[in-house]
Amino acid sequence: MSFVKSFSARYADEDTIYGALAKIFPMETGITVIYQRGRFICTTPRELTREETSAIKAAIKANHYGDES
């Protein structure tokens, strides 16, 4: 069974999101990240916890600030 979670982000944030998911699921190959209308639709092998979701959102936010300098 797969679970879907979406994140509002820029197209340039794909690597950040995929990297964060790879840390959570290091041995999984069933992860997909698709950009669609200003959101990334992520398919994962299990539902993300609240903490994992917050960590990904924080990584996206940090990436935005890093791009501004």
Buried (B, 14 or more C-beta within 10 A) or exposed (E): EEEEBEBEBBEEBBEBBBEBBEEBBEEEEEBEBEBEEEEBBBBBBEEBEEEBBEBBBEBBEEBBEEEEE
